[in-house]
Amino acid sequence: MEVEVKFRIPDSNSHQKLSTILSPFHTKTLIQENIFFDTTNSKLSSNLAALRLRFYNLDSYCILSLKAKPILSNGISRVEEQEEPVDPMIARMCVAEPWKLIGLLESSKIIQRVRREFGVGENAGLVCLGGFKNVRQVFDWKGLKIELDETIYDFGTSYEIECESKEPEKDKESIEGLLKDNGIEFSYSKSNKFAVFRSGKLP
């Protein structure tokens, strides 16, 4: 179970201001490309699951993930998550020909689970849904790993803070304090990035 605190930031100015404030604590920047898959009859999304390939920093590496049963309330997200590394070259082949996900990655525990739980097979008609890009700045602030996201969809750009947490209520309060003390407007995220992508409009 992945538990995260999530805040939405209203615009690029607020994003830049927060990035500057946190710059002494910067550890890395990740360029992410997120590509999603489902069957032609939406077996995964209709069961609140998302199958994703995430490419990092111009295909330097790639992660296959399955997220299921997301719950997002009052800025705290809880979701079942399973991840595995995948050869970026094989992953790109799967983006071009989605049906290859089942064949080329048949030893993957995630693909085995997709076949078992959702009845997805070689003839299930897996399709590529497309996706979005994300620039993620990572900061180590007061023992918290704060991720500041600039997410670029075809229909616009959104800004968000994420922080994986074992004590979400406590950490949410700490980040709220940081934002309030520096006059940065925010709201609790009400939907995850995949839901925003599927809706076709910014929240």
N, C-alpha and C positions, 0 to 999 in steps of 0.2 A: 504494500500500500504506500503510495507516494502522497505525502501531505505537504502542501505549499500554501504560503500566504501570497495573495495576489492583489495588487493595486493597479488601477488604470490611471495613467497620467494624461491630462487633456490635450497637450500639443507639443510641438517640437521645441518651443522655447522652454517649457517646463522640463522637458527631457534633457536639453542641453544644460540647463541650470543645475539639475541634479547630478548629471555626469561630471560637471566641473567641481561641485562640492565633494563628490566621492572620489575624485581623481587620485588623491594620495593613497587610496586603498585599492586601486585598480590592480588586478592580477592577470587578466587576459581578455581578449576580444575574440568572439567566435562568429564566423560567418556561416549561417546555417541555411540549408535549402530543404524544405519539408515537402515530401510527396506522399499522397495518401492513395489507398486502394480499397476497393469494395467489389462485391459481386454485382452483376447487372440488375439483380432484384434487391440490392441493398441489405443483404443478410447481416453484415457487420453493423452498420450504422443503426439499423432497426433494432438491434440488440445492444445499443449503447456501447459499441466497440469501435476502435479506430486502429487500422493497420497502417504503419508509417515507415518510410525510409527517410532518414535524416542524414544529409551529406554535410560534412564540415570542411570549412576552409579550402574551397576549390577541390573537393574530392580527396583530401588527404586521408580521411577515413569516413566510415558510414555506420550508422546504427539502425537496425531493424527493431521496431517496438510495436507492442500491442497494448493499448490502453482500454480499460473497460470499466463500466459502472461509475462514471464520474459524478461527484456531488460537489457543488460549489455554492457556499452559503456564507454571507457576511465576510467575504474576502478570504475564506479558507477553503481550499480545494483538496478533495480526497479522491484518489483514483487508483484502481488496480493497474500496475504497470509491470511489464516484462520487456527486457531489452537484450539484444545480442549484437555483437559486431558482425559486419558483412563486408566482404571484399567490394570496394567501390565500383570496380569494373563490372562485376556480376550484378551489382545493384542497378547500374545504369542500363544494363541489358534488360532487367526486369521493368524498368520504367518504360523502355521502348516497346517491350512485349510483355505486358503484365501477367499473362498466363504462365510465364517462365518462373514466377515466384514459387509456384507449387513444385515444379520439376527441379529447378536448379538449387533450391534451398530445402529439399525434402528432409534433410537431416536436422533442420532447425526445429528446436522445441516450440518456437512460436508458430511456425507453419504447421507443425503437427497438431498443436492446440487449435489453430484455426480450422483445420480439417475436421478434427474430432468434435469440437464444441459447436461449430457453425455449419458443419456439413459442406465445407468448401472443398472441392476436388479439382482435378485437372480440367474437367468440363464445366466448372461452375461459372465460367464467364467472368473471371476477375478483370476489372477495368481500372485504369489509372484515373483518379479523380482530379489530378493536378495538385496544386499546392501554393505555397508562398515562401518568401525569404524572410530571414530574421537576422538582425545584427544584435548580438548579445554581449554586453559589457559585464564582466564579472568583477565584483568587489568583495574584499574580505573586511567587513566593517563590524567592529565590536563582537567578533566571533561568529558573525552571521555571513553566509555566502549570499550576497545580494546580486541578483541578475537583473540588469536594466535592458529591456528589449525595445527595439525599433522594428516593427513587423510590417513588411511591405506586401500588401495584397494587390491584386489587379484593380481593386476598386478604392484603394486608399491606404493610408499608413496609420498605424495605431502604436501607442506607447504604453508600456506596462512594466511593473516591478514584480518579480517573483522571488520567493525565498523558501527553499525547502526547509522544513522545520519539524522538530520533535516536540516543541512546545509552541504551537501556532498562536495561541491567544497572547502569550507573553511576547513573542517575536513580532506579532502584528502591532502590538502597543509600542514597541521600540521603534519600528519603522514609521508608524504614524507620528511619533514624536519628532523624528528626523525631518519628516516632510513639513509638519506644522511649524517647527522652529525656524525653518528656512523659507516659509511662505509659499510652499509649493502645493498647488491644488491637487486633489486626488479623489478617487471614489473607489469603492470595492469593485473588483471585476465580477461581472454577472454571468459571463460565459467564457469558455476556453477558446483558444485560438482556432481549433478545428471547427467549433460551432460557428464562430464568426466567419470563417472561410466558407462554410456551407450555406450560411445565410446570404452571402453576397453583398453585405453592407456593414459598415462600421457600427459598433455599438453606441 
